[in-house]
């Protein structure tokens, strides 16, 4: 992996923005955990077993938003883990 060097001020600002974005995605995850009182994996399994009611697709749409938020949070955590500021 190649290492790049950037100004400390720029690095701190970038890290700060990444942390704010991570907080947004973590907030989405927490909102759905509270709403459904289960993990995303459990919700996806429930949808797989029970299906999605034809008259109410909210659970399906929520699971997609939750999955996207979880994947983005995972990516941001990986970026932040490799991010060094002095």
Secondary structure, DSSP 8 states (H G I E B T S, - for coil): -------HHHHHHHHHHHHHHHHHHHHHHHHHHHHHTS-HHHHHHHHHHH---TT--HHHHHHHHHHHHHHHHHHHHHHHHT----
